[in-house]
Amino acid sequence: MTAIRLFIVSKFVLLLLLFSMNGFGQNPTIKGTVVDANTGSTLAFVNIFINQNTFAGTTDIDGKFELKTGQQINSIRFSYVGFETLDLVDPVFSKEMLIKLQPKEMLLNGDSIYPVVNPAYRIIQNLIDNRDLNDPEKLNSFAYTAYDKMVMTIDTSRAITIDSIRIDSTSSRPRFKVNLSEKDLFILETIAEHSFKAPDKRHEKVLATKVTGLKDPIFTFLVSQALSFDFYNDTLLIAGKKFICPVNSRYIHNYLFNLENQIATENNDTIFTISFRPLANNNFNGLQGVLTIHSDNWAIKNVIAQPSRVEKGFSIRIQQHYEKIDSIHWFPVQLNTDIILNPAQPASGNKNYPIVGFGKRYLLDISINDVTENQKYSDHVLEVNPDSLEKSGEIWKHLRADTLGLSGKGTYQIQDSVGNVLNPDQKTKTFETLVTGKIPSKFVDFEIDKFIRINSYEGFYGGFGFHTNDRISGTFKLGGFWGYGIKDESMKFGSDLSVSIHKSTQSVLRLAYKQDVIESGSSFFLGQNEFIWKEENFRLFFISQMDFTKSIDFTYGFKAPKHFQWEIGLNRQDKKSFYGYYFQPTNDTSLRTNAYRFSEIRLVMCFAFQEKYFQTNSNLVSSETNYPIIWFTYVHGTAKYSGLEQSYNKYELMVKKTFNTNYFGSLKVHLQAGFIGSSIPATNLFFAPASYRNIGLYAASSFTTMRMNEFLSDRYVSMFLTHDFGKLIYRKGRFQPEMALALNIGYGALRNKEFHNGLNFNTLNNGFYESGLLINNLLRLPALKLGVGTFYRFGSYTYPQAAKNFGYKFTMQLSL
């Protein structure tokens, strides 16, 4: 009986195995990941064919695939641009397949020979012709919720694994060692609501943020700017640099396109795979990569792109995947950004290891052409919920579109404690300081320009200055400063109180008193602060004439209507000149004086169309606008001196605009003009902005060969033109200087020159001209680009000695 039972059981098991094998052969599920065999990085959008010619699908944007088929599988083919095709014959299926593709040699810098009629150009032209139909930003409106994750880690293919983490908190430079196979260096996760309404209204609201060791939301802003969204624009902004997009009718013939593959779908449509790169000997900022185009509406389905030239120690690659959200519109559903940074050395030894970053954005709950509320949109394009860092796990459980993984969990557990020692928030504070000129602290923000300044009049000035922040009060702000100038041997101090009246219009009342020195004949425009790391403000180092001033100011500032910022003010200034100047409006020498009182009513305005803002914990940070920015100042005042009184009206206008071109670089235009209708002391007239030193630091928007206080005017017009070719002229290997040409022109006039005594000055009636050549980026430091330049003065005010008409400059630009 036992033998019979064993026989029956064995037959049953055999039949079950045969049935299972037959079922697996007929309807298997194939899962796995495709990676680069050399680097281990995942490969998105790899074409997969069953039995050589039956298209089964592609890997997703993360290199993963899961395929089901109703036929017996004899072979699987993996095909990908730039890699050797891999054929698996009679494959052995596993639970999770790992497919490794070998890169193949590709000529990226030389021209290739193609047929006279290249079919790829016809397909790209179809894509361009249908761009307005498929471009998400041509829609009336859209909204979505985004889950973003940015992971910074070490290239583990070359890293040394260490078993533990050790922190020496007693060291001035703490060291830590990480098991790189289990922990990432940094993770940022955000969940945000995005909305857009044509033509240009957009808003982003961060609901929740998780950052290892960081608590300042400005990092959210930095990462959001690094992630690209739309590949249909003529130019793409990648990591702060503009690139010419290949989907561009004007520049289609500056790119080489090649049809790599075409696949028929079940719906009788066709999917085209096209590689692209700039043609040889083109020196513009171009991209190279692969486009997957669907013949349904001739829309982009997938994108892989990276700069055609890799910057020293830095490279970036973007990937985008589009799906058809409804019956008409294609929309991006996942965006990846991969970054490789300068080598770091996280472990002991002589080897350096590259730091790589992986940014992923998953778009959820996408809504197209639904009516969105107007009140959502304002100049504040990014809003961070104050409690975004304290959000509970429920929102993450519901909206986290990607698994955190063991390494991610380990990173959160470790880096939050490491952050207390290494204080990575200090890095974001450093960035915010460079942008705003303020050092944020717990209850006060310290102002850099009140700590130290150096100029020809004061010599070295040292002191401190601060303002309270929102942690004390969001309504009231109290500030003060104190300092001392070594050369002029004078103490400066002041204080101010401001009250926020209406937050959405930024309405603020301010009362201030100060005793300080002010540059003689200087201009005032709203929002033009004296932060030293602004290239225009390098001119402050050269100031040689300043007036000691006691002033009381009462101002009301506000924004209304949109894009306009205003300030209305009353002020009184008591000024004294200590550099030999005196004002004598009549022949009566008893009226000669160097002390004046100015009482003024001031109206100032700034118009910046489409200027946007980001609110940090303590500051409002402005982003750039592509439109001209216009400043205007009107002053009605009274000047009192030696018992006399003179009323006057003062007008000043300034316009700035940068014109960006793809093949010729960028042209910066700075126009400025002023007019005063009465004769008043020189302290409140206009000295032309000069910055001459025989060899000195270059200051933009100033006359670099003009001596300090050389020209005095009561009416003037100036133009500063700088055309920056960037790296378009010369770019070979690591040596990539950035060339720029400059032309500066100034005209002016002055009535009653004889009223102004004790000064050696001229007027600008005949016009002042100078031109120059700048060669930037000759030496690149971690945060600075250094270069040289020379300017020549020509026209009516040239010196007989040719050497005196030259000015030689060092250039210094921030490089973040």
C-alpha positions in Angstrom: 0.0 0.0 0.0 2.9 2.3 0.8 4.5 1.7 -2.6 1.2 2.4 -4.4 0.8 5.6 -2.4 4.4 6.7 -3.3 3.8 6.0 -6.9 0.6 8.1 -7.0 2.2 11.0 -5.2 5.3 11.0 -7.5 3.1 11.0 -10.6 1.0 13.9 -9.1 4.2 15.9 -8.4 5.5 15.3 -11.9 2.3 16.4 -13.5 2.3 19.5 -11.3 5.8 20.4 -12.3 5.0 19.8 -16.0 1.9 22.0 -15.7 3.9 24.7 -13.9 6.7 24.6 -16.5 4.1 24.8 -19.3 2.3 27.6 -17.6 5.6 29.5 -17.1 6.6 29.1 -20.7 3.2 30.3 -21.9 2.7 33.3 -19.6 5.8 34.2 -17.7 6.5 37.4 -15.9 10.0 38.8 -16.5 11.4 41.3 -13.9 14.7 42.9 -13.5 17.0 45.8 -13.9 19.4 46.9 -16.7 22.6 48.5 -15.8 25.9 49.8 -17.3 28.4 47.0 -17.0 31.2 49.4 -16.3 29.6 51.8 -13.8 26.7 49.9 -12.4 24.3 52.9 -13.1 20.8 52.0 -14.3 19.8 52.5 -17.9 16.5 54.0 -18.7 14.3 53.3 -21.7 16.2 50.2 -23.0 14.3 48.5 -25.7 13.3 44.9 -25.0 12.4 42.4 -27.7 11.0 38.9 -27.3 12.1 36.2 -29.7 14.3 38.8 -31.6 11.6 40.8 -33.3 8.5 41.1 -31.0 8.7 44.4 -29.1 7.9 43.8 -25.5 8.5 47.2 -23.9 11.3 49.2 -22.3 12.9 49.7 -19.0 11.4 52.5 -16.9 13.3 55.7 -16.0 15.0 53.8 -13.2 16.2 51.0 -15.4 13.6 48.5 -14.1 11.4 46.3 -16.3 8.5 43.9 -15.7 7.1 42.2 -18.8 4.3 39.7 -19.3 3.9 37.7 -22.5 1.5 35.0 -23.8 4.1 33.3 -25.9 7.0 30.9 -25.1 10.2 32.8 -24.8 13.2 31.5 -26.7 15.3 34.7 -26.6 15.3 38.2 -25.2 17.1 41.1 -26.8 18.2 44.3 -25.0 18.9 47.2 -27.4 20.2 50.6 -26.2 21.9 53.5 -28.0 25.6 53.6 -27.2 25.7 50.1 -25.9 26.3 46.6 -27.4 23.1 44.8 -28.1 22.7 41.8 -25.8 20.9 38.6 -26.9 19.9 36.0 -24.2 19.1 32.7 -25.9 17.1 30.1 -24.0 17.3 32.4 -20.9 17.2 31.1 -17.4 14.6 33.2 -15.5 15.2 34.3 -12.0 13.1 36.3 -9.6 15.0 39.5 -10.3 17.2 39.5 -13.4 20.3 41.8 -13.5 21.2 42.6 -17.1 24.6 44.3 -17.8 25.1 46.1 -21.1 28.6 46.9 -22.4 29.2 50.4 -23.6 30.5 50.7 -27.2 32.9 53.2 -28.7 31.1 56.2 -30.1 32.6 59.2 -32.0 31.1 62.2 -30.3 33.4 64.9 -31.5 33.8 64.2 -35.2 31.4 64.4 -38.1 29.9 61.1 -39.4 28.9 60.3 -42.9 25.1 59.8 -43.3 22.8 59.5 -46.4 22.0 62.8 -48.1 18.5 62.6 -46.9 18.5 62.0 -43.1 15.1 60.7 -42.0 15.8 61.8 -38.4 15.5 65.5 -39.4 12.0 64.9 -40.8 11.0 63.3 -37.5 12.5 66.1 -35.5 10.8 68.7 -37.7 7.4 66.9 -37.0 8.2 67.1 -33.3 8.9 70.9 -33.6 5.8 71.5 -35.7 3.7 69.9 -32.9 5.6 71.5 -30.1 2.8 73.9 -29.1 0.3 71.0 -28.9 2.6 68.9 -26.6 4.4 71.5 -24.6 3.0 71.4 -21.0 3.6 75.1 -20.6 1.4 75.9 -23.6 -1.6 74.5 -21.7 -4.2 76.8 -20.1 -3.4 75.4 -16.7 -2.1 72.3 -14.9 -1.5 71.2 -11.4 0.2 68.2 -9.8 1.7 67.0 -6.5 5.4 66.2 -6.7 7.5 63.9 -4.6 11.2 64.9 -4.9 14.1 62.9 -3.6 17.8 64.0 -3.9 20.4 61.5 -2.7 24.1 62.3 -2.4 26.4 59.3 -2.1 29.9 58.0 -2.9 30.6 56.1 -6.1 30.6 52.7 -4.4 32.2 51.0 -7.4 35.5 52.6 -6.3 34.8 53.3 -2.6 36.4 51.5 0.4 33.9 50.0 2.8 34.3 50.8 6.5 32.3 48.9 9.1 31.4 51.7 11.4 30.9 55.4 11.9 33.1 57.2 14.4 32.8 60.9 15.2 35.5 62.8 17.0 33.5 65.8 18.3 36.6 67.2 20.1 38.4 67.9 16.9 38.1 71.3 15.2 37.5 69.5 11.9 35.3 66.4 12.8 36.0 63.3 10.9 33.6 60.5 10.2 33.8 57.1 8.5 30.8 55.5 6.9 29.9 52.0 5.7 29.2 53.2 2.1 27.2 50.1 1.2 24.6 50.9 3.8 24.4 54.7 4.2 24.1 57.6 1.8 25.8 60.9 2.6 22.8 63.1 2.2 19.1 62.8 1.5 16.5 65.5 0.8 12.8 64.6 0.3 10.0 67.1 -0.4 6.3 66.8 -1.1 5.0 69.9 -2.9 1.9 71.1 -4.7 2.7 72.7 -8.1 0.3 74.8 -10.1 0.5 76.7 -13.4 -1.8 79.1 -15.2 -1.1 80.6 -18.6 0.7 82.6 -19.6 3.2 82.8 -16.7 1.6 82.3 -13.3 3.1 79.5 -11.2 3.3 78.6 -7.6 4.9 75.9 -5.5 3.9 75.1 -2.0 6.2 72.7 0.0 4.0 70.6 2.3 6.6 68.4 3.9 10.4 68.3 3.9 12.8 65.7 5.3 16.5 66.6 5.1 19.4 64.8 6.8 21.0 67.2 9.2 19.5 70.4 7.6 16.7 72.5 8.8 16.8 75.6 6.5 14.3 75.4 3.6 16.6 77.4 1.3 18.1 74.0 0.3 14.6 73.1 -1.0 14.8 76.1 -3.3 18.3 75.2 -4.5 17.3 71.6 -5.4 14.0 72.7 -7.0 16.0 74.9 -9.3 18.4 72.1 -10.3 15.5 69.8 -11.5 14.5 70.5 -15.1 10.8 70.2 -16.1 10.2 70.9 -19.8 12.3 69.8 -22.8 10.3 71.8 -25.3 11.8 75.2 -24.5 14.3 76.8 -27.0 16.9 76.9 -24.1 17.1 74.7 -21.1 18.4 75.8 -17.7 20.5 73.0 -16.2 22.4 73.7 -13.0 22.2 77.4 -13.5 23.5 77.4 -17.1 21.6 77.8 -20.3 21.8 75.2 -23.1 20.4 75.3 -26.6 17.7 72.6 -26.9 17.7 70.4 -30.0 13.9 70.7 -30.3 14.5 74.2 -31.7 13.5 75.3 -35.2 16.3 78.0 -35.4 19.1 75.6 -34.4 18.0 72.3 -35.8 20.8 72.3 -38.4 23.4 72.9 -35.7 22.7 69.4 -34.3 23.4 66.1 -35.8 20.5 63.7 -35.5 20.6 60.0 -36.2 17.7 57.5 -36.4 18.8 54.7 -34.2 15.7 52.6 -34.1 12.0 52.5 -34.9 9.4 50.2 -33.4 5.8 49.6 -34.3 3.2 49.6 -31.5 0.0 47.5 -31.1 -2.0 50.7 -32.1 -0.1 51.0 -35.5 1.9 53.9 -34.2 5.6 54.1 -34.3 8.2 54.9 -31.6 11.4 56.5 -33.0 14.7 56.5 -31.1 16.9 59.4 -32.2 20.4 60.3 -30.9 21.5 63.9 -31.1 24.7 65.9 -30.5 26.0 69.3 -31.7 27.8 69.3 -35.0 31.6 69.4 -34.9 33.2 72.8 -34.6 30.2 74.3 -32.9 31.2 76.1 -29.7 27.8 76.8 -28.2 26.4 75.3 -25.0 24.8 72.2 -26.5 23.4 68.9 -25.4 23.9 65.3 -26.4 21.7 62.4 -25.8 18.7 60.4 -27.0 15.1 61.3 -27.8 12.2 58.8 -28.0 9.4 60.2 -30.1 5.9 58.8 -30.4 4.1 59.3 -33.7 0.9 59.8 -31.8 0.8 63.7 -31.9 4.6 63.5 -32.6 5.3 63.9 -28.9 8.3 63.3 -26.7 8.0 60.1 -24.9 11.5 59.8 -23.3 14.5 62.1 -23.0 18.1 61.4 -21.9 20.3 64.5 -22.2 23.6 65.9 -20.8 25.9 68.8 -21.8 28.0 68.0 -24.8 31.0 69.3 -22.9 31.8 68.2 -19.4 32.9 70.9 -17.0 36.0 70.2 -14.9 35.0 68.0 -12.0 31.3 68.4 -12.7 28.8 66.6 -14.9 25.0 66.4 -15.0 22.5 64.2 -16.9 18.7 64.6 -17.1 16.1 62.0 -17.9 12.4 62.6 -18.5 9.5 60.2 -19.1 6.2 61.4 -20.6 2.9 59.7 -20.6 -0.5 60.5 -22.2 -2.6 61.8 -19.3 -5.8 62.0 -21.3 -6.8 61.3 -24.9 -4.8 64.4 -26.1 -2.0 65.6 -23.8 1.4 64.1 -23.1 2.8 65.2 -19.7 6.0 64.4 -17.8 5.4 61.9 -15.0 9.0 61.3 -13.8 12.1 63.5 -14.0 15.6 62.3 -13.0 18.7 64.4 -12.5 22.1 62.8 -12.0 25.1 64.9 -10.8 28.7 64.0 -10.4 30.6 66.5 -8.2 34.3 67.2 -7.6 36.2 64.3 -6.0 35.9 64.0 -2.2 37.9 61.9 0.2 35.5 60.4 2.8 37.9 57.6 3.9 41.6 57.3 4.8 44.1 56.6 2.0 45.4 58.3 -1.1 42.4 57.7 -3.4 39.7 60.2 -4.1 36.1 59.1 -4.7 33.5 61.0 -6.8 30.4 62.2 -5.0 27.3 61.5 -7.1 23.8 62.8 -6.7 20.6 61.3 -7.8 17.5 63.5 -8.0 14.1 62.0 -8.7 10.8 63.7 -9.2 7.6 61.8 -9.4 4.5 63.7 -10.6 1.3 62.6 -8.9 -2.4 63.6 -9.1 -1.9 65.5 -12.4 -4.7 67.7 -13.5 -4.8 69.4 -16.9 -6.8 72.5 -17.9 -8.8 72.7 -14.8 -9.7 76.2 -13.6 -7.3 77.3 -10.9 -7.8 80.0 -8.4 -6.2 83.4 -9.1 -5.4 84.0 -5.5 -2.9 81.1 -5.5 -0.5 83.1 -7.6 1.7 86.0 -6.5 5.3 87.1 -6.7 6.2 84.4 -4.1 6.7 81.5 -6.4 7.9 79.1 -3.7 6.1 78.9 -0.3 7.4 76.6 2.4 5.0 75.6 5.1 6.5 76.6 8.5 5.7 73.1 9.9 7.0 71.3 6.8 9.9 69.7 8.8 7.5 68.5 11.5 5.1 66.6 9.2 4.1 63.2 10.5 4.8 59.9 8.8 1.3 59.6 7.3 1.9 62.1 4.5 5.1 60.3 3.6 3.4 57.0 3.7 0.7 58.2 1.4 2.8 60.3 -1.1 6.3 58.9 -1.0 6.6 57.5 -4.6 9.9 55.9 -4.2 11.1 53.5 -1.5 13.6 54.9 1.0 15.7 51.8 1.1 18.0 50.5 3.9 20.7 53.0 3.0 18.3 55.9 3.2 16.9 54.8 6.5 20.4 54.5 7.8 21.3 57.9 6.5 18.4 59.6 8.4 19.3 57.8 11.6 23.0 58.7 11.3 23.1 62.1 9.6 20.6 63.7 12.0 23.1 63.0 14.8 26.1 63.8 12.6 24.5 67.1 11.7 24.7 68.2 15.3 28.5 67.9 15.1 29.2 68.9 11.4 26.5 71.6 11.4 25.6 71.3 7.6 23.0 74.1 8.1 26.1 76.4 8.1 26.6 75.6 4.4 23.1 76.8 3.5 23.6 79.9 5.7 26.7 80.6 3.8 24.8 80.6 0.5 22.1 82.8 2.0 24.7 85.2 3.3 26.2 85.5 -0.2 22.8 86.2 -1.7 21.4 88.6 0.9 24.5 90.1 2.6 23.2 89.0 6.0 24.4 86.4 8.4 21.3 84.7 9.9 21.4 83.9 13.6 18.8 82.7 16.1 17.2 86.0 16.9 19.1 88.6 14.9 20.6 88.8 11.4 24.0 90.4 11.2 24.8 92.7 8.3 28.2 92.1 6.5 28.7 95.6 5.3 28.5 96.9 8.8 31.3 94.6 10.0 34.1 95.7 7.8 34.7 98.0 4.8 37.8 99.4 3.2 38.0 102.6 1.1 40.3 105.4 0.3 38.5 107.9 2.6 38.0 105.8 5.8 40.9 103.5 5.3 39.9 100.5 7.4 36.4 100.5 9.0 35.5 98.0 11.6 32.2 97.6 13.5 29.0 95.5 13.7 25.4 95.8 12.7 22.2 93.7 13.2 18.5 93.5 12.8 16.1 91.4 14.7 14.3 88.7 12.8 10.9 86.9 12.8 11.8 84.8 15.8 11.4 87.8 18.0 8.6 89.4 16.0 7.2 89.3 12.5 5.8 92.7 12.9 8.5 94.8 14.5 12.2 94.9 13.5 14.8 96.7 15.5 18.3 97.3 14.1 21.5 99.2 14.9 25.1 99.6 14.0 28.4 101.0 15.4 31.8 101.4 13.8 35.0 103.4 13.6 37.1 104.5 10.6 40.9 104.4 11.1 41.9 107.0 8.5 39.1 109.6 9.0 39.3 109.0 12.8 35.5 109.2 13.2 32.9 107.0 14.9 29.7 106.0 13.2 26.5 104.7 14.7 22.8 104.5 14.1 19.6 102.6 14.8 16.2 102.0 13.2 12.8 100.6 13.9 10.4 99.2 11.2 6.8 98.0 11.5 5.2 95.6 9.0 1.7 97.0 8.1 0.6 94.5 5.4 2.5 91.4 4.6 1.2 90.5 1.2 2.0 94.0 -0.2 5.3 94.2 1.9 4.1 97.5 3.4 6.6 98.7 6.0 7.0 101.9 8.0 10.6 102.7 9.0 12.2 105.3 11.3 16.0 105.6 11.3 18.7 107.8 12.7 22.4 107.6 11.9 25.7 109.4 12.0 27.8 108.1 9.2 29.8 109.0 6.1 28.2 109.1 2.7 29.9 109.3 -0.7 29.8 112.8 -2.0 27.6 113.2 -5.1 26.3 109.6 -5.0 23.0 108.3 -6.4 20.2 106.5 -4.5 18.1 103.8 -6.1 15.7 101.4 -4.3 17.2 98.1 -3.3 20.7 98.8 -4.4 22.5 97.8 -1.2 26.2 98.0 -0.5 26.9 94.3 -0.2 30.5 93.8 -1.1 30.1 90.6 -3.1 28.3 92.4 -5.9 30.6 93.1 -8.8 29.2 96.6 -9.3 29.9 97.5 -5.6 33.7 96.8 -5.9 33.8 100.5 -6.7 33.2 101.2 -3.0 36.9 100.3 -2.4 38.0 103.4 -4.4 35.8 106.1 -2.7 38.0 109.1 -1.7 35.5 111.8 -0.9 32.8 111.3 1.7 30.7 113.7 3.8 30.1 113.2 7.5 26.3 113.1 7.8 23.7 113.1 10.5 20.3 112.0 9.2 16.8 111.3 10.2 14.6 109.2 7.8 11.0 108.3 7.9 9.9 106.0 5.1 6.9 104.0 3.9 7.6 101.1 1.5 5.1 98.9 -0.3 4.5 96.8 -3.4 1.5 97.8 -5.6 0.5 97.1 -8.3 2.2 93.8 -9.2 5.9 94.2 -10.2 6.2 97.7 -8.7 8.0 98.5 -5.5 7.7 102.0 -4.0 9.1 104.0 -1.1 7.9 107.4 0.0 10.1 109.2 2.5 10.9 112.3 4.5 14.5 112.9 5.5 16.8 115.5 6.9 20.6 115.4 6.4 23.2 117.6 8.1 26.4 117.3 6.0 29.9 118.4 6.5 32.8 118.2 3.9 36.3 117.7 5.3 38.2 117.3 2.1 38.7 121.0 1.3 35.5 121.7 -0.6 33.2 124.7 0.1 30.2 126.1 -1.6 30.0 129.9 -2.3 26.9 130.9 -4.4 27.7 134.6 -4.4 30.8 136.9 -4.3 30.3 137.4 -0.6 33.1 135.3 1.0 31.3 135.3 4.3 28.8 132.9 2.8 31.5 130.4 2.1 30.7 127.1 3.9 31.3 123.4 4.1 28.2 122.6 6.2 24.7 122.1 4.7 21.3 121.0 5.8 19.1 119.1 3.2 15.4 118.5 3.9 13.8 116.2 1.3 10.6 114.5 0.2 11.5 111.4 -1.7 9.6 109.1 -4.0 11.5 106.1 -5.4 10.3 103.2 -7.5 11.5 99.9 -8.9 9.7 98.1 -11.7 10.8 94.5 -12.3 8.4 92.6 -14.5 7.9 88.9 -13.5 10.4 89.2 -10.6 9.8 86.3 -8.3 10.7 85.7 -4.6 11.5 82.9 -2.3 11.0 83.2 1.4 13.7 81.8 3.6 13.5 81.5 7.4 14.7 85.1 7.7 14.9 86.8 4.4 13.1 87.4 1.1 15.3 86.3 -1.8 14.7 87.7 -5.2 15.2 85.6 -8.4 16.2 87.0 -11.7 13.9 88.3 -14.4 14.4 88.2 -18.1 12.9 91.7 -18.6 14.4 95.1 -18.1 14.5 96.4 -14.5 13.7 100.1 -14.1 14.6 102.3 -11.2 13.3 105.9 -10.7 14.0 108.4 -8.0 12.4 111.8 -7.5 13.4 114.2 -4.7 11.9 117.6 -3.9 14.3 119.3 -1.4 15.5 122.4 0.3 19.2 123.1 0.8 20.2 125.5 3.6 23.6 127.0 4.1 25.0 130.2 5.6 21.5 131.6 6.2 20.5 131.0 2.6 17.9 128.6 1.3 17.6 126.9 -2.2 14.8 124.6 -3.3 15.5 122.0 -5.9 14.0 119.0 -7.8 16.2 116.0 -8.5 15.4 113.1 -10.9 17.3 110.0 -11.6 16.6 107.0 -13.8 18.4 103.6 -14.2 17.6 100.7 -16.5 19.3 97.3 -16.6 18.8 94.5 -19.0 20.8 91.4 -20.1 20.2 90.1 -23.6 21.2 86.5 -24.0 22.0 85.0 -27.4 22.9 81.4 -28.1 25.9 82.0 -30.3 27.2 85.4 -29.3 27.0 85.3 -25.5 25.2 87.9 -23.4 25.1 91.6 -23.6 24.6 93.6 -20.4 23.1 97.1 -20.8 23.2 99.6 -18.0 21.7 103.0 -18.7 21.6 105.8 -16.1 20.6 109.5 -16.2 20.0 112.3 -13.8 18.8 116.0 -13.6 18.8 118.7 -11.0 17.2 122.0 -11.8 19.0 124.2 -9.3 22.5 125.0 -8.1 23.1 123.2 -4.8 26.3 122.0 -3.0 28.3 119.3 -4.7 27.5 116.9 -1.9 24.1 116.3 -3.4 25.0 116.7 -7.1 26.3 113.9 -9.4 29.9 112.8 -9.5 30.4 110.4 -12.4 31.0 106.8 -11.0 34.7 106.3 -11.3 36.9 103.4 -10.2 40.4 104.2 -11.5 43.6 102.6 -10.2 46.5 102.0 -12.4 46.2 98.4 -11.4 43.1 97.5 -9.4 40.0 95.5 -9.0 37.4 95.7 -11.8 34.1 97.3 -10.8 31.2 96.8 -13.3 29.0 99.8 -14.3 31.7 102.4 -13.6 34.4 104.3 -15.6 37.5 102.4 -14.9 40.0 104.9 -16.4 38.2 108.0 -14.9 39.9 109.4 -11.8 37.8 109.6 -8.6 35.6 112.7 -8.5 37.0 113.9 -11.8 33.7 115.0 -13.3 30.8 116.8 -11.6 27.4 117.3 -13.1 23.9 118.5 -12.4 22.6 116.6 -15.4 24.1 113.5 -17.0 23.5 110.4 -19.0 25.7 107.3 -18.9 25.8 104.0 -20.7 27.7 100.9 -19.7 27.8 98.0 -22.3 29.5 94.7 -21.6 29.3 91.8 -24.0 30.3 88.5 -22.4 31.3 85.8 -24.9 31.8 83.3 -22.1 33.6 80.2 -23.5 32.4 80.7 -27.1 35.7 82.1 -28.4 38.1 79.6 -26.9 37.4 76.3 -25.1 40.3 73.7 -25.2 40.7 71.1 -22.4 40.9 72.6 -18.9 41.9 76.1 -20.1 38.5 77.8 -20.7 38.9 81.6 -20.4 35.8 83.7 -20.7 36.2 86.8 -22.9 34.2 90.0 -22.6 34.3 93.4 -24.4 33.2 96.6 -22.6 32.2 100.1 -23.9 31.4 102.9 -21.4 30.1 106.4 -22.4 29.2 109.4 -20.3 27.8 112.9 -21.1 27.0 115.7 -18.6 26.8 119.4 -17.8 27.0 121.7 -14.8 25.7 125.2 -14.4 27.5 127.8 -12.2 30.8 125.9 -12.0 32.2 128.9 -10.1 30.0 128.1 -7.0 32.1 125.0 -6.3 35.5 125.7 -4.8 38.3 123.7 -3.4 37.9 120.9 -5.9 39.7 120.0 -9.0 37.0 118.8 -11.3 35.9 118.9 -15.0 32.5 118.5 -16.7 31.3 116.0 -19.2 30.1 118.3 -22.0 32.3 116.7 -24.7 31.6 113.1 -23.7 33.8 110.6 -22.0 34.6 107.3 -23.7 36.5 104.2 -22.8 36.6 100.6 -24.0 38.1 97.4 -22.6 38.8 93.7 -22.9 38.2 91.4 -20.0 39.5 87.8 -19.8 37.7 86.1 -16.9 38.1 82.6 -15.5 41.9 82.4 -16.0 42.1 80.9 -12.5 39.2 79.1 -10.9 39.0 78.7 -7.1 36.3 76.8 -5.2 34.0 79.8 -5.1 35.7 82.4 -7.3 36.7 83.0 -10.9 39.7 85.3 -11.3 40.9 87.1 -14.4 42.4 90.2 -15.9 41.4 93.1 -18.1 42.6 96.4 -19.6 40.7 99.6 -20.5 41.6 102.5 -22.7 40.3 106.1 -22.5 39.7 107.9 -25.7 37.9 111.0 -27.0 38.2 114.7 -25.8 39.4 113.8 -22.3 42.4 111.7 -23.2 45.8 112.5 -21.6 48.7 113.5 -23.7 50.8 110.7 -22.2 49.3 107.6 -23.7 50.2 105.4 -20.6 47.8 107.5 -18.4 44.9 106.5 -20.6 45.2 102.8 -19.7 43.7 101.1 -16.6 44.7 97.5 -15.7 42.3 95.3 -13.8 41.9 92.1 -11.9 38.5 90.6 -12.2 36.7 88.5 -9.5 33.4 86.8 -9.9 31.5 84.5 -7.6 31.3 80.9 -8.9 28.8 78.9 -6.8 
